[in-house]
């Protein structure tokens, strides 16, 4: 189909697409903001929806602003940069409410206003740049464009990217080809701590050692003396991800240090850490205020990563057991516990599902469960076991309102109460939203 139509945009879907309706049928558009009238070409017709490409914006929304980044039209990194930040927060809250009511079938949950990010640019402490040392184009993980600026991380990131791109060209180092699975350089990953300014360069390549390491280290640290460590990760797998199978420290300690809620955390190249440090601190502080732990509580922290929540929560409770399946993360969690003289925490390397279902004797007596699962939410067996455990409180931190709502429905149907949800904006100018919620047993007074 190739029909030209005029449509009124009514909403933004959570995948970033604009939403309109035509003859009672939903139309998903590649552009447009709520309140705008657009001229579009219908490109696909399905039973329940159509898809269309916007040709012209006929009537612009008062909420539309000029994006600051020259790559906005082609980059997939921050697709809402042309929308006023206050409107972004409104749409994100509405999405959380919609998921809770539609997917969770829960009608009496107070969803607070979204906690805004104190930084709307320069907030990311980590960026992954795929070669040709750029970012992914919108809607594609194979197509890369050359990056000259990026406003989500600190300004120095783009400067390092530009320098490294030229170094690779000047020294005739091959670039990895996703389709043919050959070439050498795959990603440049940059991390910088907000509280300490430690700066890490992580060079991810195909198998093989980097040529002229001493020359590279000398030249890049001369150009950017703020660099505190450089690591090299080798990844020969076809999956196009910026993780390494073998890591070598080329310069410095091999980690950066960040501070959250007065605690210090070492972060290595392959460790997970919240990418908005300031908002992560706000998220945890708010979550703990909602949780109201006491010094007698024992806590089970699932999907604990490098131990950030466990270690920050430990001073407020009797003990914490953290469970995480990634070996490197568990090593860092133990290192971070020692770094902070935290004797109240114990970390277990295990898949969460296996820990709960195969070792139930380890999970008999916990007053509080903390769960911060991946976007897919919790495995049904994990959810079932947590309901069986019947802990007094469950703190659920989620990066996906849809899977949170799915799991929340199960908790509430089993007898837990969910009085409120606090959304937290960790990623301004993107569709993503984080949230914190505490489930209480019927016998527990949340106040």
Beta strands, then each sheet from edge to edge (+ up, - down):
strand 1: 4-12
strand 2: 18-22
strand 3: 25-29
strand 4: 37-45
strand 5: 49-59
strand 6: 110-111
strand 7: 126-130
strand 8: 134-136
strand 9: 144-146
strand 10: 185-192
strand 11: 199-205
strand 12: 229-234
strand 13: 246-251
strand 14: 255-260
strand 15: 263-268
strand 16: 298-302
strand 17: 319-324
strand 18: 345-349
strand 19: 368-371
strand 20: 393-398
strand 21: 416-417
strand 22: 420-424
strand 23: 434-441
sheet 1: 1+ 2- 3+ 5+ 4- 1+
sheet 2: 6+ 22+ 23- 20+ 19+ 16+ 17+ 18+
sheet 3: 6+ 22+ 23- 21+
sheet 4: 7+ 10- 11+ 12+ 13-
sheet 5: 8+ 9-
sheet 6: 14+ 15-
end
